[in-house]
Amino acid sequence: MQKVRWGILSTAKIGTLKVIPAMQLGQHSEVVAIGSRSAAAAGQAAAELGIARSHGSYEALLADPQVEAVYNPLPNHLHVPWSIKALEAGKHVLCEKPIALTAAEGQLLVDAGRRHPHLKLMEAFMYRHHPQWLRAQALVRAGAIGTLRTIHSFFSYHNDDAHNIRNMADIGGGGLMDIGCYNISLARFIFGAEPSRACGLVEYDPQF
């Protein structure tokens, strides 16, 4: 059975703790390389995870001929530039959410994908492939609960560390970008439609 040969773009925890182990358990994936801005960090991660090749720069990972597809778990503001570079290097791309921070950035990715039509570019919303959500979508579309008009959704966790990248607005952090994108994506997934208007409301809790 042919396997997709993956290169991991950074030693981010979502990759080393979650995605890489899952890929290594899969029948269709093989993690062949990992890259980091630090050769030492890449080497350590490779040794701990049983990955054959490590690279001391992102550019070196993209240049690795053994890598067919790249998983991009970099901080949110780096999703677009490095996903485009991966496409230009001839690699398929699985990019963490949110794949872009603005519509204009998203269009840059669309344009890059169209320049390389033989390559796949995907945003890593795992729920879209989970049996429970596929079943929920099927039930809604079959009219099992009547006409769907409204979705109320909540996704939250406590994180008051100002130095955590998830809380740094200038690099694409914050509640909306880090986890609110799931709620928006899910609504689009269930409705099977794009929003015609969007608005937002922020409520600050004095405890946090």
C-alpha positions as CSV (number, residue, x, y, z in Angstrom):
1,M,0.0,0.0,0.0
2,Q,1.4,3.4,-1.0
3,K,1.8,5.9,1.8
4,V,1.9,9.7,1.6
5,R,5.3,10.9,2.8
6,W,4.9,13.8,5.2
7,G,7.2,16.5,6.3
8,I,6.3,18.4,9.5
9,L,6.9,22.2,9.4
10,S,8.1,22.9,13.0
11,T,8.2,21.1,16.3
12,A,5.0,22.7,17.6
13,K,3.2,20.6,20.3
14,I,0.1,20.0,18.2
15,G,2.3,18.2,15.7
16,T,4.6,16.3,18.1
17,L,2.0,15.3,20.6
18,K,-1.1,14.8,18.4
19,V,-0.7,14.8,14.6
20,I,2.6,12.9,14.2
21,P,1.5,10.0,16.4
22,A,-1.8,9.8,14.6
23,M,0.0,9.8,11.2
24,Q,2.3,7.1,12.4
25,L,-0.7,4.9,13.3
26,G,-2.4,5.5,10.0
27,Q,-2.2,3.0,7.1
28,H,-1.8,5.8,4.5
29,S,0.8,8.1,6.0
30,E,4.5,8.1,6.7
31,V,6.3,10.9,8.5
32,V,9.7,11.1,6.8
33,A,11.0,14.4,8.0
34,I,10.6,17.2,10.5
35,G,12.0,20.8,10.3
36,S,12.6,23.6,12.8
37,R,14.4,26.9,12.9
38,S,16.7,25.0,15.4
39,A,18.6,22.0,14.1
40,A,18.9,20.8,17.6
41,A,15.2,21.0,18.3
42,A,14.5,19.2,15.0
43,G,17.0,16.5,15.7
44,Q,15.6,15.9,19.2
45,A,12.1,15.7,18.0
46,A,13.1,13.3,15.2
47,A,14.9,11.0,17.7
48,E,12.0,11.0,20.1
49,L,9.4,10.3,17.5
50,G,11.3,7.9,15.3
51,I,11.5,10.2,12.3
52,A,14.4,9.4,9.9
53,R,15.3,12.9,8.8
54,S,15.5,16.3,10.5
55,H,16.2,19.8,9.1
56,G,17.5,22.9,10.8
57,S,15.3,25.3,8.7
58,Y,11.9,25.3,7.1
59,E,13.4,25.9,3.7
60,A,15.4,22.7,4.0
61,L,12.3,20.7,4.8
62,L,10.6,22.1,1.8
63,A,13.6,21.2,-0.4
64,D,13.7,17.6,0.8
65,P,12.8,15.4,-2.2
66,Q,11.5,12.7,0.1
67,V,8.7,14.9,1.3
68,E,5.5,14.7,-0.7
69,A,3.2,16.6,1.6
70,V,3.7,19.2,4.4
71,Y,1.8,19.7,7.6
72,N,1.9,23.3,8.7
73,P,1.2,24.0,12.4
74,L,3.1,27.3,12.6
75,P,1.6,30.3,14.4
76,N,-1.5,31.6,12.6
77,H,0.2,34.6,10.9
78,L,2.7,32.2,9.2
79,H,0.1,29.9,7.8
80,V,-0.3,31.7,4.5
81,P,3.3,32.5,3.6
82,W,4.7,29.0,4.4
83,S,1.8,27.2,2.8
84,I,2.4,29.1,-0.4
85,K,6.1,28.3,-0.2
86,A,5.3,24.7,0.3
87,L,3.0,24.7,-2.8
88,E,5.7,26.4,-4.8
89,A,8.1,23.7,-3.6
90,G,5.8,21.1,-5.2
91,K,4.3,19.8,-1.9
92,H,0.7,19.1,-1.0
93,V,-0.3,21.1,2.1
94,L,-2.3,20.4,5.2
95,C,-2.4,23.7,7.1
96,E,-3.7,24.2,10.6
97,K,-6.7,26.4,11.2
98,P,-7.3,29.2,10.6
99,I,-5.7,28.8,7.2
100,A,-5.7,32.6,6.7
101,L,-6.5,35.6,8.8
102,T,-8.3,37.7,6.2
103,A,-10.2,37.2,3.0
104,A,-7.3,38.8,1.1
105,E,-4.8,36.3,2.5
106,G,-7.2,33.5,1.7
107,Q,-7.3,34.6,-1.9
108,L,-3.5,34.5,-2.1
109,L,-3.7,30.8,-1.1
110,V,-6.5,30.2,-3.6
111,D,-4.4,31.8,-6.3
112,A,-1.3,29.8,-5.3
113,G,-3.4,26.6,-5.4
114,R,-4.7,27.4,-8.9
115,R,-1.1,27.9,-10.1
116,H,-0.4,24.3,-9.0
117,P,-3.6,22.4,-9.8
118,H,-1.9,19.0,-9.3
119,L,-1.4,19.8,-5.6
120,K,-3.9,19.6,-2.7
121,L,-4.3,22.4,-0.2
122,M,-6.5,21.7,2.9
123,E,-7.3,23.3,6.2
124,A,-7.0,21.0,9.1
125,F,-10.5,21.0,10.5
126,M,-10.6,17.4,11.7
127,Y,-14.3,17.5,12.8
128,R,-15.4,17.5,9.1
129,H,-14.3,13.9,8.8
130,H,-15.6,12.7,12.1
131,P,-18.5,10.2,11.9
132,Q,-20.7,12.1,14.4
133,W,-20.5,15.3,12.5
134,L,-21.1,13.6,9.1
135,R,-24.2,12.0,10.7
136,A,-25.4,15.3,12.1
137,Q,-24.9,17.0,8.7
138,A,-26.8,14.1,7.0
139,L,-29.7,14.3,9.5
140,V,-30.1,18.1,9.0
141,R,-30.0,17.8,5.2
142,A,-32.6,15.0,5.4
143,G,-34.9,17.3,7.3
144,A,-34.9,15.1,10.4
145,I,-35.2,18.2,12.7
146,G,-37.2,20.4,10.4
147,T,-35.8,23.5,8.7
148,L,-32.6,24.6,10.3
149,R,-32.7,28.3,11.1
150,T,-30.2,29.0,13.9
151,I,-27.1,27.5,15.4
152,H,-26.0,28.4,18.9
153,S,-22.4,27.2,19.6
154,F,-19.9,27.6,22.4
155,F,-16.2,26.7,22.4
156,S,-14.1,28.0,25.3
157,Y,-11.2,27.2,27.6
158,H,-9.3,29.2,30.2
159,N,-6.0,30.6,29.1
160,D,-4.8,33.8,30.7
161,D,-1.2,33.6,29.7
162,A,-0.4,36.8,27.9
163,H,2.7,35.2,26.4
164,N,0.9,32.3,24.9
165,I,0.7,32.6,21.1
166,R,-3.0,31.8,21.3
167,N,-3.5,35.1,23.1
168,M,-1.3,37.4,20.9
169,A,-3.6,39.3,18.5
170,D,-0.7,40.6,16.5
171,I,0.2,37.1,15.3
172,G,-3.3,35.9,14.7
173,G,-4.2,34.8,18.2
174,G,-7.4,35.5,20.2
175,G,-10.6,33.8,20.8
176,L,-12.1,34.2,17.3
177,M,-9.0,33.2,15.4
178,D,-7.9,30.3,17.7
179,I,-11.2,28.6,18.4
180,G,-14.0,30.7,17.1
181,C,-13.1,29.7,13.6
182,Y,-14.4,26.2,14.5
183,N,-17.9,27.6,15.3
184,I,-17.9,29.5,12.0
185,S,-16.7,26.6,10.0
186,L,-19.2,24.3,11.7
187,A,-22.1,26.6,10.9
188,R,-21.1,26.6,7.2
189,F,-20.6,22.8,7.2
190,I,-24.1,22.1,8.7
191,F,-26.0,24.7,6.7
192,G,-24.1,23.9,3.5
193,A,-24.0,27.6,2.7
194,E,-21.9,30.7,3.0
195,P,-22.8,33.7,5.3
196,S,-24.3,36.7,3.6
197,R,-23.7,39.0,6.6
198,A,-21.5,38.8,9.7
199,C,-21.4,40.6,13.0
200,G,-19.7,40.2,16.3
201,L,-20.2,40.8,20.1
202,V,-17.5,40.7,22.7
203,E,-18.2,40.5,26.4
204,Y,-15.2,40.8,28.8
205,D,-15.3,39.0,32.2
206,P,-13.6,41.1,34.9
207,Q,-12.3,37.9,36.5
208,F,-9.9,37.3,33.5
